[in-house]
Each structure stands twice: as structure tokens, then as C-alpha cells.
Amino acid sequence: MEEVHSLHAIHEMLEAEKVVLLYISRPGCSVCHALLPQVEGVLTEFKTVKSIHADAEEIPEIAGEYSIFTVPVIIVFVDGKEMFRKARFVPIDELHSQISRLTEMLDN
């Protein structure tokens, strides 16, 4: 998962890639640290999904930009538009299923 350090970098990625998964966390968040490797594991199956990781403390304006009230947050974008999001406690099977359906739909 690629680290991003500004809203500008996020916007550039959203413009450049078809499907982007944005993972937003904070350094002191134990749930964030436990969830990240699970999300990365799911993404190994979906090569067309570009994944980026943003630190909400490093980029405080991300909260207002994407209406973030808690972390971790996963937002999946297609063509720069939000398709779905998951926050705090993310069921990995559900995330896998949603990404799978989304990529199948885009492949057809």
C-alpha cells in the first residue's frame, strides 16, 4: 500500500487510477494497525485496485474533505467518485465481497 502525505497526492491518484482504495488511519490506533495487514491481504487478489494509505494526523484536512469522524476508514473510489466506505470495525469478508463485485462489474 502506497503512503500518501497530502490531499494533493490523494487527488492526483484519484485522477490517475480507475479504482482506488484509500485507507485512513492514525498512529495511535490499535484497530488501524490490526486491520491494515488484513486489507493488504485482500488486495493481493485485486491487482487492478490501487491502494493508498493516509495518516489523518499528518493530513488533518482529510477529515473535512472526506467526512471522517473515526478511524480506520476505507473508502473505495471508481473514476474519482466514492463507491463505498467502511469505518472503525471492518468485516474483511464483506470488504472482499464488495471489491470482488465492483471489479467484476467494471470488467464487464
N, C-alpha and C positions, 0 to 999 in steps of 0.2 A: 504494500500500500504506500503510495507516494505521499510524502509530507508536503503540505502547503502552508505558507506563512503569511498570507494576506488575502483579503477579499478579491483583490485584483487577480491573483493566481487562480482562485476558485472560478471566477467569471471566465477567465481565459480557457480553463479546462472545459467548462460547460459549453463554450462556443466551439471548441475544437473536437470534442468527442460526442458520439451518438448517445451512449449510455454511460452515466457516471454515478457511482455510489460515493456519497460524501459521509464520512464518519467523523462526528464531532465529539470530543471528549475534553476532560480536564485532567491535569497531572495527579491530583489527589483523589481521584475517583476509582475506587476498587472495582466497581462494576464495569467501568470503562476498560480497565486493564484486563479483566477476565473475559470480556466479550470480544475484544479485538482479535485474538487468535482464532476464535470460532468463526467470526465473519470472514477473516482471511482464508480460512479453510473452505468455506462455502464458495468463495470467489475463485478458487483454483479450478472449479468446474466451468466457470463462465469467462472465457478468455476475451469476449467482446465487451465486458463491463470494465471500465476504467475506474479504479478506486483511489480515493484521496482521503487523507486524514488531516483534520484541522484541530488545533488546540484552542478552545474557547477562551482561555486566559491570555494567550498570545494575540488572538484576534477578537477583542471584546465586542467589536461592532457586528460580529457574526450573529449574536443573539437577536439584534433588531432586524437584521437582513433576512433571517430565516425563521423568525418567531420561535426561538429556542428558550424553553423555560427550565429544562432539566437536561442532564447528560447521563449516559451517552445518547446520541441521536444519530440515526441512519436515515439519510434522505437519498432516494434514487431519482435521478433525472433522465429524461429522454429528450433529446434536442433542446436542452436547456430549460425544460419545463418539469416541475416536480410531478412525479407519478405517484409515489407513496413515501411514507415515513414511518419509522418505528422509534420509540423513545423509552428510555430507562431499562425496563426488562424486556428483552427482545427474544421471542421464541425462534430459535435458529431454524427449526423445521419450517416454520411459517415464512421466514425470510427466504429460505431456499426455494420454497414453493412459489412465492411471488416473483422472484427473479427468474425462475425457470419459465413460468407462464409469460412473463414480459419478453424474455429473449425469444421464446418460440413464436410469439405474436409478431415480433419485429422481423424474424427470419422468413415469415410467410408473405 
